[in-house]
Amino acid sequence: MPLSPDAKERLRGELEALAARLVRDLESSAEAARPVALDQPSVGRVSRIDAIQQQKMLEANRASQRSRLQLVRGALRRIEEGSYGECLGCEEPIAPARLEARPETPLCLECQSARERR
């Protein structure tokens, strides 16, 4: 069942807001993602390892945000092209409930599940 025009417009607004938030989050975390420069004699080994671990976690989070932003931008492009809500895998309509939960998703649940099993 395809999305109604009203639902598509509402999801467009949500996608635009999500894109803006992701860009803002990535910009604000850019400084913290820079390499950790620690003065070895004045900082203990455990503190150095902890700082490096925190930086790795931050970079993983930033990578996830960049990936999601790419999906959001793709969804906005598909709205403009008129193909939003159509699965990129099987070309069938994506369930409206799935789009409500993850408006940036390019795949129906079946195609997403098949991709994750690979």
C-alpha positions in Angstrom: 0.0 0.0 0.0 1.7 3.2 -1.1 2.0 6.3 1.1 -0.6 9.1 0.9 0.6 12.5 -0.3 0.0 13.9 3.2 2.1 11.1 4.8 4.9 11.7 2.3 5.0 15.4 3.0 5.0 14.8 6.7 7.9 12.3 6.3 9.7 14.8 4.1 9.6 17.3 7.0 10.9 14.6 9.4 13.7 13.7 7.0 14.7 17.3 6.6 14.8 17.9 10.3 16.8 14.6 10.8 19.3 15.7 8.2 19.8 19.1 9.9 20.2 17.4 13.3 22.8 14.9 11.9 24.8 17.7 10.2 24.7 19.7 13.4 25.8 16.7 15.5 28.6 15.9 13.1 29.9 19.5 13.1 29.8 19.8 16.9 31.7 16.5 17.4 34.4 17.3 14.8 36.7 18.9 17.4 36.4 16.0 19.8 37.2 13.5 17.0 40.7 14.9 16.4 43.6 12.7 17.4 44.4 12.6 21.1 47.7 14.3 21.9 48.8 13.3 25.4 52.0 14.2 27.2 53.2 10.7 28.0 55.2 11.6 31.1 52.4 13.5 32.8 49.5 11.2 31.8 49.3 7.7 33.0 49.1 4.7 30.6 45.5 3.9 31.7 44.4 7.5 31.1 45.9 7.4 27.6 44.2 4.1 26.8 40.9 5.5 28.1 41.3 8.6 25.9 42.0 6.5 22.9 39.1 4.2 23.5 36.7 7.2 23.9 38.0 8.6 20.7 37.4 5.3 18.9 33.9 5.2 20.2 33.3 8.7 19.1 34.6 8.0 15.6 32.4 4.9 15.3 29.4 7.0 16.3 30.3 9.7 13.7 30.6 7.0 11.0 27.2 5.8 11.9 25.8 9.4 11.8 27.5 9.9 8.4 26.0 6.7 7.1 22.5 7.6 8.3 22.8 11.1 6.8 23.6 9.5 3.5 20.4 7.4 3.8 18.4 10.5 4.7 19.7 12.4 1.7 18.9 9.5 -0.5 15.4 9.4 0.8 14.9 13.1 0.2 16.3 12.6 -3.4 13.8 9.8 -3.9 10.9 12.0 -2.7 12.0 14.6 -5.3 12.2 11.9 -8.0 8.8 10.4 -7.1 10.1 7.0 -6.1 10.1 7.4 -2.3 8.5 4.5 -0.5 9.5 2.0 -3.2 12.0 -0.7 -2.2 15.3 -0.4 -4.0 15.7 -4.2 -3.8 12.4 -5.6 -5.1 10.7 -2.4 -6.2 7.6 -3.2 -4.2 6.1 -0.6 -1.8 7.7 -0.3 1.6 5.2 -0.8 4.4 4.1 2.6 5.8 4.7 1.5 9.3 8.4 0.8 8.4 8.7 4.3 6.8 7.1 5.8 10.0 9.8 4.1 12.1 12.7 4.7 9.8 11.7 7.2 7.1 15.2 7.0 5.5 15.0 3.3 4.9 15.5 2.3 1.2 14.5 -1.3 1.6 11.3 -3.2 2.6 11.6 -5.5 5.6 12.0 -8.6 3.5 14.9 -7.2 1.4 16.6 -5.7 4.5 16.4 -9.1 6.3 17.8 -10.9 3.2 20.7 -8.4 3.1 21.5 -8.9 6.8 21.6 -12.7 6.4 24.4 -12.4 3.8 
